[in-house]
Amino acid sequence: MNRTTGEKIFGVFNILFMLLLILVTLYPLYYVTISAFSDPTAVATGKVTIFPSGFELASFSKIMGMNNIWTAYGNTVFYSVFGTLISMMLTILGAYALSKRRMKGRKVITFFVLLTMWFSAGMMPVYQNFQNLHLLDSRLGILLCGAINTFNVILMRTFFENVPDSMEESAKVDGANDWVILTRIYLPLSVSAIATITMYYFVARWNSYFWAMLMLKDQSKVPLQVLLKKLIVEVSYNVNEAVDLSSSVMTEQTIVYATIVIAVIPMLVLYPFIQRFFVKGIMVGAIKG
């Protein structure tokens, strides 16, 4: 198929724009990575921009020896894994119920579910709610906070609605109940959507720090992101309190950069295995709704 001159020009500008977008997206991660391995003095003086300067692992060595880092890392893994399991359970059960036209009050319930996408109770009411439930400074409170996302429920519901009704009718003829239909028909047919939404929840849990910062007072329960926030926002106080830098060539910046590198490694490792499900999971869920 021959392309017109206008289409060729548009294609060139489109490629250039995408390359620029990729550069803007990847450069911060690249800069943090090369800075974490570069000479701290070069980083502090702004000599590290495109290429690393020197090679130092002292920051990583210090981080490896900090007990609070690994405690926070373990907390993050715990909150992310079990929080994602809770979120997926609630999302799948809610989406399955909302996908059934036979459910009484379906439209009204769907309306109130969608309403939460535009209106929320606010930070203080939510905090007081957790306080009244005695969930402050508890791991259960962190797991339940933000356990369900309305967009993900609607996406999952739309995916379930695309499953042919004939399959459910055939299963009911064989004596299957809703639980059997959900686990043996709907879930196996929704692997791409489940993988996509699971990744959404996992990334959100892994990067979450705000509610953990507000709700947790026990430092042995805080996730890595809260500790990282303290290193970034209160870098001088927190780093000098946690690590003796007086006899080290490290700077506060390299400590922060090394911590960020350690924090993003699981996402970089996990994403390539889930990425193939993304396009199918999003496109099928967007057919109707």
GUDREN-48855 format. One record per residue (C-alpha): x, y, z; residue number from 0. Coordinates in pm, whole numbers. Example, Ala and Ser with C-alpha at 12.3 -4.5 7.8 and 13.67 -1.06 7.14 Angstrom:
<recs>
<rec><px>1230</px><py>-450</py><pz>780</pz><i>0</i></rec>
<rec><px>1367</px><py>-106</py><pz>714</pz><i>1</i></rec>
</recs>
This chain:
<recs>
<rec><px>0</px><py>0</py><pz>0</pz><i>0</i></rec>
<rec><px>151</px><py>330</py><pz>-113</pz><i>1</i></rec>
<rec><px>153</px><py>605</py><pz>145</pz><i>2</i></rec>
<rec><px>100</px><py>969</py><pz>64</pz><i>3</i></rec>
<rec><px>361</px><py>1234</py><pz>141</pz><i>4</i></rec>
<rec><px>152</px><py>1357</py><pz>432</pz><i>5</i></rec>
<rec><px>133</px><py>1009</py><pz>581</pz><i>6</i></rec>
<rec><px>509</px><py>966</py><pz>550</pz><i>7</i></rec>
<rec><px>572</px><py>1300</py><pz>723</pz><i>8</i></rec>
<rec><px>326</px><py>1208</py><pz>995</pz><i>9</i></rec>
<rec><px>501</px><py>873</py><pz>1039</pz><i>10</i></rec>
<rec><px>840</px><py>1042</py><pz>1081</pz><i>11</i></rec>
<rec><px>708</px><py>1290</py><pz>1338</pz><i>12</i></rec>
<rec><px>524</px><py>1009</py><pz>1516</pz><i>13</i></rec>
<rec><px>846</px><py>806</py><pz>1547</pz><i>14</i></rec>
<rec><px>1041</px><py>1110</py><pz>1668</pz><i>15</i></rec>
<rec><px>774</px><py>1190</py><pz>1923</pz><i>16</i></rec>
<rec><px>770</px><py>832</py><pz>2055</pz><i>17</i></rec>
<rec><px>1149</px><py>830</py><pz>2081</pz><i>18</i></rec>
<rec><px>1136</px><py>1156</py><pz>2275</pz><i>19</i></rec>
<rec><px>867</px><py>1012</py><pz>2503</pz><i>20</i></rec>
<rec><px>1077</px><py>701</py><pz>2565</pz><i>21</i></rec>
<rec><px>1380</px><py>917</py><pz>2645</pz><i>22</i></rec>
<rec><px>1186</px><py>1135</py><pz>2890</pz><i>23</i></rec>
<rec><px>1041</px><py>825</py><pz>3056</pz><i>24</i></rec>
<rec><px>1359</px><py>619</py><pz>3085</pz><i>25</i></rec>
<rec><px>1617</px><py>889</py><pz>3158</pz><i>26</i></rec>
<rec><px>1523</px><py>941</py><pz>3527</pz><i>27</i></rec>
<rec><px>1563</px><py>569</py><pz>3594</pz><i>28</i></rec>
<rec><px>1886</px><py>562</py><pz>3395</pz><i>29</i></rec>
<rec><px>2023</px><py>864</py><pz>3584</pz><i>30</i></rec>
<rec><px>1937</px><py>716</py><pz>3922</pz><i>31</i></rec>
<rec><px>2103</px><py>387</py><pz>3826</pz><i>32</i></rec>
<rec><px>2431</px><py>536</py><pz>3699</pz><i>33</i></rec>
<rec><px>2442</px><py>777</py><pz>3994</pz><i>34</i></rec>
<rec><px>2405</px><py>489</py><pz>4241</pz><i>35</i></rec>
<rec><px>2716</px><py>323</py><pz>4094</pz><i>36</i></rec>
<rec><px>2916</px><py>641</py><pz>4030</pz><i>37</i></rec>
<rec><px>3170</px><py>825</py><pz>4240</pz><i>38</i></rec>
<rec><px>2970</px><py>1016</py><pz>4509</pz><i>39</i></rec>
<rec><px>3185</px><py>1324</py><pz>4462</pz><i>40</i></rec>
<rec><px>3105</px><py>1334</py><pz>4091</pz><i>41</i></rec>
<rec><px>2736</px><py>1294</py><pz>4166</pz><i>42</i></rec>
<rec><px>2741</px><py>1572</py><pz>4424</pz><i>43</i></rec>
<rec><px>2920</px><py>1811</py><pz>4188</pz><i>44</i></rec>
<rec><px>2683</px><py>1739</py><pz>3897</pz><i>45</i></rec>
<rec><px>2939</px><py>1567</py><pz>3674</pz><i>46</i></rec>
<rec><px>2715</px><py>1262</py><pz>3622</pz><i>47</i></rec>
<rec><px>2460</px><py>1334</py><pz>3349</pz><i>48</i></rec>
<rec><px>2478</px><py>1085</py><pz>3063</pz><i>49</i></rec>
<rec><px>2768</px><py>856</py><pz>3149</pz><i>50</i></rec>
<rec><px>2869</px><py>721</py><pz>3492</pz><i>51</i></rec>
<rec><px>3179</px><py>860</py><pz>3657</pz><i>52</i></rec>
<rec><px>3394</px><py>609</py><pz>3843</pz><i>53</i></rec>
<rec><px>3254</px><py>298</py><pz>4004</pz><i>54</i></rec>
<rec><px>3154</px><py>273</py><pz>4370</pz><i>55</i></rec>
<rec><px>2957</px><py>7</py><pz>4561</pz><i>56</i></rec>
<rec><px>3000</px><py>159</py><pz>4906</pz><i>57</i></rec>
<rec><px>2642</px><py>288</py><pz>4914</pz><i>58</i></rec>
<rec><px>2504</px><py>-55</py><pz>4833</pz><i>59</i></rec>
<rec><px>2729</px><py>-213</py><pz>5096</pz><i>60</i></rec>
<rec><px>2600</px><py>25</py><pz>5360</pz><i>61</i></rec>
<rec><px>2238</px><py>-36</py><pz>5260</pz><i>62</i></rec>
<rec><px>2290</px><py>-411</py><pz>5277</pz><i>63</i></rec>
<rec><px>2407</px><py>-368</py><pz>5635</pz><i>64</i></rec>
<rec><px>2109</px><py>-158</py><pz>5746</pz><i>65</i></rec>
<rec><px>1859</px><py>-379</py><pz>5928</pz><i>66</i></rec>
<rec><px>1572</px><py>-134</py><pz>5885</pz><i>67</i></rec>
<rec><px>1608</px><py>-151</py><pz>5507</pz><i>68</i></rec>
<rec><px>1551</px><py>-527</py><pz>5497</pz><i>69</i></rec>
<rec><px>1271</px><py>-509</py><pz>5754</pz><i>70</i></rec>
<rec><px>1100</px><py>-246</py><pz>5540</pz><i>71</i></rec>
<rec><px>1165</px><py>-453</py><pz>5227</pz><i>72</i></rec>
<rec><px>1003</px><py>-757</py><pz>5386</pz><i>73</i></rec>
<rec><px>706</px><py>-544</py><pz>5491</pz><i>74</i></rec>
<rec><px>665</px><py>-419</py><pz>5135</pz><i>75</i></rec>
<rec><px>668</px><py>-773</py><pz>4997</pz><i>76</i></rec>
<rec><px>413</px><py>-880</py><pz>5260</pz><i>77</i></rec>
<rec><px>178</px><py>-587</py><pz>5194</pz><i>78</i></rec>
<rec><px>211</px><py>-623</py><pz>4817</pz><i>79</i></rec>
<rec><px>154</px><py>-998</py><pz>4795</pz><i>80</i></rec>
<rec><px>-123</px><py>-1041</py><pz>5050</pz><i>81</i></rec>
<rec><px>-277</px><py>-703</py><pz>4972</pz><i>82</i></rec>
<rec><px>-297</px><py>-797</py><pz>4605</pz><i>83</i></rec>
<rec><px>-459</px><py>-1132</py><pz>4693</pz><i>84</i></rec>
<rec><px>-724</px><py>-954</py><pz>4901</pz><i>85</i></rec>
<rec><px>-782</px><py>-695</py><pz>4629</pz><i>86</i></rec>
<rec><px>-818</px><py>-957</py><pz>4357</pz><i>87</i></rec>
<rec><px>-1059</px><py>-1163</py><pz>4566</pz><i>88</i></rec>
<rec><px>-1284</px><py>-863</py><pz>4631</pz><i>89</i></rec>
<rec><px>-1259</px><py>-741</py><pz>4272</pz><i>90</i></rec>
<rec><px>-1343</px><py>-1077</py><pz>4115</pz><i>91</i></rec>
<rec><px>-1637</px><py>-1144</py><pz>4348</pz><i>92</i></rec>
<rec><px>-1775</px><py>-793</py><pz>4301</pz><i>93</i></rec>
<rec><px>-1728</px><py>-796</py><pz>3923</pz><i>94</i></rec>
<rec><px>-1891</px><py>-1138</py><pz>3889</pz><i>95</i></rec>
<rec><px>-2200</px><py>-1026</py><pz>4080</pz><i>96</i></rec>
<rec><px>-2229</px><py>-700</py><pz>3885</pz><i>97</i></rec>
<rec><px>-2196</px><py>-885</py><pz>3554</pz><i>98</i></rec>
<rec><px>-2515</px><py>-1082</py><pz>3620</pz><i>99</i></rec>
<rec><px>-2824</px><py>-916</py><pz>3475</pz><i>100</i></rec>
<rec><px>-3043</px><py>-1138</py><pz>3691</pz><i>101</i></rec>
<rec><px>-2912</px><py>-976</py><pz>4011</pz><i>102</i></rec>
<rec><px>-3179</px><py>-757</py><pz>4169</pz><i>103</i></rec>
<rec><px>-3079</px><py>-393</py><pz>4206</pz><i>104</i></rec>
<rec><px>-2784</px><py>-438</py><pz>3972</pz><i>105</i></rec>
<rec><px>-2816</px><py>-93</py><pz>3813</pz><i>106</i></rec>
<rec><px>-2852</px><py>84</py><pz>4148</pz><i>107</i></rec>
<rec><px>-2552</px><py>-97</py><pz>4297</pz><i>108</i></rec>
<rec><px>-2346</px><py>-27</py><pz>3984</pz><i>109</i></rec>
<rec><px>-2438</px><py>342</py><pz>4009</pz><i>110</i></rec>
<rec><px>-2314</px><py>365</py><pz>4368</pz><i>111</i></rec>
<rec><px>-1999</px><py>175</py><pz>4278</pz><i>112</i></rec>
<rec><px>-1929</px><py>416</py><pz>3990</pz><i>113</i></rec>
<rec><px>-2006</px><py>712</py><pz>4216</pz><i>114</i></rec>
<rec><px>-1692</px><py>636</py><pz>4417</pz><i>115</i></rec>
<rec><px>-1481</px><py>714</py><pz>4110</pz><i>116</i></rec>
<rec><px>-1580</px><py>1082</py><pz>4132</pz><i>117</i></rec>
<rec><px>-1663</px><py>1133</py><pz>4498</pz><i>118</i></rec>
<rec><px>-1485</px><py>1003</py><pz>4807</pz><i>119</i></rec>
<rec><px>-1526</px><py>1053</py><pz>5178</pz><i>120</i></rec>
<rec><px>-1197</px><py>1238</py><pz>5210</pz><i>121</i></rec>
<rec><px>-878</px><py>1173</py><pz>5401</pz><i>122</i></rec>
<rec><px>-995</px><py>1258</py><pz>5754</pz><i>123</i></rec>
<rec><px>-1318</px><py>1052</py><pz>5749</pz><i>124</i></rec>
<rec><px>-1126</px><py>753</py><pz>5615</pz><i>125</i></rec>
<rec><px>-859</px><py>795</py><pz>5882</pz><i>126</i></rec>
<rec><px>-1123</px><py>823</py><pz>6157</pz><i>127</i></rec>
<rec><px>-1298</px><py>516</py><pz>6019</pz><i>128</i></rec>
<rec><px>-982</px><py>310</py><pz>6053</pz><i>129</i></rec>
<rec><px>-927</px><py>460</py><pz>6397</pz><i>130</i></rec>
<rec><px>-1278</px><py>358</py><pz>6512</pz><i>131</i></rec>
<rec><px>-1218</px><py>9</py><pz>6377</pz><i>132</i></rec>
<rec><px>-892</px><py>-9</py><pz>6578</pz><i>133</i></rec>
<rec><px>-692</px><py>-70</py><pz>6262</pz><i>134</i></rec>
<rec><px>-435</px><py>204</py><pz>6308</pz><i>135</i></rec>
<rec><px>-75</px><py>87</py><pz>6345</pz><i>136</i></rec>
<rec><px>-171</px><py>-261</py><pz>6228</pz><i>137</i></rec>
<rec><px>-78</px><py>-468</py><pz>5926</pz><i>138</i></rec>
<rec><px>-443</px><py>-558</py><pz>5867</pz><i>139</i></rec>
<rec><px>-527</px><py>-190</py><pz>5832</pz><i>140</i></rec>
<rec><px>-267</px><py>-149</py><pz>5557</pz><i>141</i></rec>
<rec><px>-397</px><py>-458</py><pz>5376</pz><i>142</i></rec>
<rec><px>-756</px><py>-333</py><pz>5384</pz><i>143</i></rec>
<rec><px>-676</px><py>30</py><pz>5302</pz><i>144</i></rec>
<rec><px>-736</px><py>79</py><pz>4931</pz><i>145</i></rec>
<rec><px>-817</px><py>-289</py><pz>4892</pz><i>146</i></rec>
<rec><px>-1044</px><py>-234</py><pz>4592</pz><i>147</i></rec>
<rec><px>-1030</px><py>-3</py><pz>4293</pz><i>148</i></rec>
<rec><px>-1351</px><py>89</py><pz>4111</pz><i>149</i></rec>
<rec><px>-1188</px><py>105</py><pz>3768</pz><i>150</i></rec>
<rec><px>-1053</px><py>-247</py><pz>3808</pz><i>151</i></rec>
<rec><px>-1394</px><py>-376</py><pz>3918</pz><i>152</i></rec>
<rec><px>-1561</px><py>-226</py><pz>3611</pz><i>153</i></rec>
<rec><px>-1286</px><py>-361</py><pz>3385</pz><i>154</i></rec>
<rec><px>-1328</px><py>-709</py><pz>3531</pz><i>155</i></rec>
<rec><px>-1707</px><py>-687</py><pz>3512</pz><i>156</i></rec>
<rec><px>-1692</px><py>-593</py><pz>3144</pz><i>157</i></rec>
<rec><px>-1462</px><py>-888</py><pz>3077</pz><i>158</i></rec>
<rec><px>-1703</px><py>-1125</py><pz>3253</pz><i>159</i></rec>
<rec><px>-1993</px><py>-987</py><pz>3047</pz><i>160</i></rec>
<rec><px>-1813</px><py>-1097</py><pz>2730</pz><i>161</i></rec>
<rec><px>-1830</px><py>-1462</py><pz>2836</pz><i>162</i></rec>
<rec><px>-2115</px><py>-1628</py><pz>2638</pz><i>163</i></rec>
<rec><px>-2428</px><py>-1691</py><pz>2843</pz><i>164</i></rec>
<rec><px>-2462</px><py>-2030</py><pz>2676</pz><i>165</i></rec>
<rec><px>-2161</px><py>-2159</py><pz>2868</pz><i>166</i></rec>
<rec><px>-2317</px><py>-2064</py><pz>3200</pz><i>167</i></rec>
<rec><px>-2651</px><py>-2216</py><pz>3098</pz><i>168</i></rec>
<rec><px>-2483</px><py>-2542</py><pz>3002</pz><i>169</i></rec>
<rec><px>-2304</px><py>-2555</py><pz>3336</pz><i>170</i></rec>
<rec><px>-2628</px><py>-2495</py><pz>3525</pz><i>171</i></rec>
<rec><px>-2793</px><py>-2780</py><pz>3336</pz><i>172</i></rec>
<rec><px>-2514</px><py>-3001</py><pz>3470</pz><i>173</i></rec>
<rec><px>-2591</px><py>-2883</py><pz>3823</pz><i>174</i></rec>
<rec><px>-2313</px><py>-2626</py><pz>3868</pz><i>175</i></rec>
<rec><px>-2368</px><py>-2341</py><pz>4111</pz><i>176</i></rec>
<rec><px>-2231</px><py>-1986</py><pz>4083</pz><i>177</i></rec>
<rec><px>-1910</px><py>-2072</py><pz>4268</pz><i>178</i></rec>
<rec><px>-1833</px><py>-2360</py><pz>4029</pz><i>179</i></rec>
<rec><px>-1921</px><py>-2144</py><pz>3728</pz><i>180</i></rec>
<rec><px>-1693</px><py>-1865</py><pz>3848</pz><i>181</i></rec>
<rec><px>-1393</px><py>-2083</py><pz>3929</pz><i>182</i></rec>
<rec><px>-1416</px><py>-2333</py><pz>3643</pz><i>183</i></rec>
<rec><px>-1549</px><py>-2122</py><pz>3356</pz><i>184</i></rec>
<rec><px>-1505</px><py>-1750</py><pz>3412</pz><i>185</i></rec>
<rec><px>-1162</px><py>-1744</py><pz>3575</pz><i>186</i></rec>
<rec><px>-989</px><py>-1975</py><pz>3322</pz><i>187</i></rec>
<rec><px>-1132</px><py>-1762</py><pz>3039</pz><i>188</i></rec>
<rec><px>-1019</px><py>-1438</py><pz>3203</pz><i>189</i></rec>
<rec><px>-649</px><py>-1507</py><pz>3256</pz><i>190</i></rec>
<rec><px>-537</px><py>-1200</py><pz>3057</pz><i>191</i></rec>
<rec><px>-768</px><py>-964</py><pz>3246</pz><i>192</i></rec>
<rec><px>-676</px><py>-1118</py><pz>3582</pz><i>193</i></rec>
<rec><px>-304</px><py>-1087</py><pz>3505</pz><i>194</i></rec>
<rec><px>-345</px><py>-724</py><pz>3400</pz><i>195</i></rec>
<rec><px>-548</px><py>-621</py><pz>3704</pz><i>196</i></rec>
<rec><px>-319</px><py>-817</py><pz>3935</pz><i>197</i></rec>
<rec><px>-26</px><py>-619</py><pz>3800</pz><i>198</i></rec>
<rec><px>-215</px><py>-294</py><pz>3855</pz><i>199</i></rec>
<rec><px>-285</px><py>-383</py><pz>4216</pz><i>200</i></rec>
<rec><px>65</px><py>-514</py><pz>4282</pz><i>201</i></rec>
<rec><px>237</px><py>-203</py><pz>4142</pz><i>202</i></rec>
<rec><px>0</px><py>23</py><pz>4339</pz><i>203</i></rec>
<rec><px>69</px><py>-171</py><pz>4658</pz><i>204</i></rec>
<rec><px>444</px><py>-174</py><pz>4598</pz><i>205</i></rec>
<rec><px>459</px><py>202</py><pz>4542</pz><i>206</i></rec>
<rec><px>208</px><py>296</py><pz>4813</pz><i>207</i></rec>
<rec><px>340</px><py>496</py><pz>5105</pz><i>208</i></rec>
<rec><px>89</px><py>770</py><pz>5196</pz><i>209</i></rec>
<rec><px>-156</px><py>573</py><pz>5410</pz><i>210</i></rec>
<rec><px>123</px><py>362</py><pz>5558</pz><i>211</i></rec>
<rec><px>297</px><py>685</py><pz>5658</pz><i>212</i></rec>
<rec><px>-21</px><py>812</py><pz>5826</pz><i>213</i></rec>
<rec><px>-139</px><py>491</py><pz>5990</pz><i>214</i></rec>
<rec><px>181</px><py>323</py><pz>6109</pz><i>215</i></rec>
<rec><px>378</px><py>441</py><pz>6410</pz><i>216</i></rec>
<rec><px>571</px><py>120</py><pz>6472</pz><i>217</i></rec>
<rec><px>883</px><py>149</py><pz>6254</pz><i>218</i></rec>
<rec><px>910</px><py>-229</py><pz>6233</pz><i>219</i></rec>
<rec><px>588</px><py>-231</py><pz>6025</pz><i>220</i></rec>
<rec><px>660</px><py>47</py><pz>5774</pz><i>221</i></rec>
<rec><px>718</px><py>-49</py><pz>5408</pz><i>222</i></rec>
<rec><px>1026</px><py>39</py><pz>5207</pz><i>223</i></rec>
<rec><px>855</px><py>332</py><pz>5036</pz><i>224</i></rec>
<rec><px>799</px><py>511</py><pz>5368</pz><i>225</i></rec>
<rec><px>1165</px><py>467</py><pz>5456</pz><i>226</i></rec>
<rec><px>1263</px><py>587</py><pz>5109</pz><i>227</i></rec>
<rec><px>1041</px><py>892</py><pz>5148</pz><i>228</i></rec>
<rec><px>1218</px><py>977</py><pz>5473</pz><i>229</i></rec>
<rec><px>1554</px><py>942</py><pz>5302</pz><i>230</i></rec>
<rec><px>1448</px><py>1176</py><pz>5022</pz><i>231</i></rec>
<rec><px>1248</px><py>1440</py><pz>5208</pz><i>232</i></rec>
<rec><px>1447</px><py>1437</py><pz>5531</pz><i>233</i></rec>
<rec><px>1771</px><py>1311</py><pz>5381</pz><i>234</i></rec>
<rec><px>2023</px><py>1488</py><pz>5604</pz><i>235</i></rec>
<rec><px>1853</px><py>1397</py><pz>5931</pz><i>236</i></rec>
<rec><px>1754</px><py>1041</py><pz>5847</pz><i>237</i></rec>
<rec><px>2070</px><py>929</py><pz>5669</pz><i>238</i></rec>
<rec><px>2306</px><py>1073</py><pz>5924</pz><i>239</i></rec>
<rec><px>2099</px><py>920</py><pz>6202</pz><i>240</i></rec>
<rec><px>2082</px><py>577</py><pz>6041</pz><i>241</i></rec>
<rec><px>2430</px><py>559</py><pz>5889</pz><i>242</i></rec>
<rec><px>2766</px><py>692</py><pz>6001</pz><i>243</i></rec>
<rec><px>2895</px><py>881</py><pz>5698</pz><i>244</i></rec>
<rec><px>3178</px><py>1065</py><pz>5872</pz><i>245</i></rec>
<rec><px>3443</px><py>822</py><pz>5755</pz><i>246</i></rec>
<rec><px>3280</px><py>725</py><pz>5427</pz><i>247</i></rec>
<rec><px>3309</px><py>857</py><pz>5075</pz><i>248</i></rec>
<rec><px>2935</px><py>826</py><pz>5034</pz><i>249</i></rec>
<rec><px>2695</px><py>1115</py><pz>5008</pz><i>250</i></rec>
<rec><px>2330</px><py>1131</py><pz>5097</pz><i>251</i></rec>
<rec><px>2237</px><py>1131</py><pz>4729</pz><i>252</i></rec>
<rec><px>2404</px><py>799</py><pz>4655</pz><i>253</i></rec>
<rec><px>2231</px><py>641</py><pz>4953</pz><i>254</i></rec>
<rec><px>1896</px><py>755</py><pz>4816</pz><i>255</i></rec>
<rec><px>1978</px><py>645</py><pz>4461</pz><i>256</i></rec>
<rec><px>2098</px><py>303</py><pz>4575</pz><i>257</i></rec>
<rec><px>1777</px><py>255</py><pz>4776</pz><i>258</i></rec>
<rec><px>1565</px><py>349</py><pz>4474</pz><i>259</i></rec>
<rec><px>1751</px><py>98</py><pz>4256</pz><i>260</i></rec>
<rec><px>1688</px><py>-178</py><pz>4508</pz><i>261</i></rec>
<rec><px>1321</px><py>-76</py><pz>4534</pz><i>262</i></rec>
<rec><px>1249</px><py>-88</py><pz>4158</pz><i>263</i></rec>
<rec><px>1429</px><py>-416</py><pz>4081</pz><i>264</i></rec>
<rec><px>1124</px><py>-641</py><pz>4153</pz><i>265</i></rec>
<rec><px>905</px><py>-436</py><pz>3917</pz><i>266</i></rec>
<rec><px>1164</px><py>-450</py><pz>3640</pz><i>267</i></rec>
<rec><px>1194</px><py>-827</py><pz>3681</pz><i>268</i></rec>
<rec><px>820</px><py>-894</py><pz>3706</pz><i>269</i></rec>
<rec><px>689</px><py>-671</py><pz>3429</pz><i>270</i></rec>
<rec><px>832</px><py>-860</py><pz>3125</pz><i>271</i></rec>
<rec><px>649</px><py>-1176</py><pz>3233</pz><i>272</i></rec>
<rec><px>314</px><py>-994</py><pz>3267</pz><i>273</i></rec>
<rec><px>346</px><py>-749</py><pz>2977</pz><i>274</i></rec>
<rec><px>210</px><py>-991</py><pz>2714</pz><i>275</i></rec>
<rec><px>-126</px><py>-997</py><pz>2892</pz><i>276</i></rec>
<rec><px>-166</px><py>-618</py><pz>2904</pz><i>277</i></rec>
<rec><px>-293</px><py>-541</py><pz>2554</pz><i>278</i></rec>
<rec><px>-545</px><py>-824</py><pz>2545</pz><i>279</i></rec>
<rec><px>-664</px><py>-760</py><pz>2899</pz><i>280</i></rec>
<rec><px>-726</px><py>-390</py><pz>2840</pz><i>281</i></rec>
<rec><px>-873</px><py>-416</py><pz>2489</pz><i>282</i></rec>
<rec><px>-1122</px><py>-691</py><pz>2571</pz><i>283</i></rec>
<rec><px>-1234</px><py>-505</py><pz>2881</pz><i>284</i></rec>
<rec><px>-1292</px><py>-191</py><pz>2674</pz><i>285</i></rec>
<rec><px>-1526</px><py>-342</py><pz>2415</pz><i>286</i></rec>
<rec><px>-1838</px><py>-242</py><pz>2601</pz><i>287</i></rec>
<rec><px>-1944</px><py>-122</py><pz>2942</pz><i>288</i></rec>
</recs>
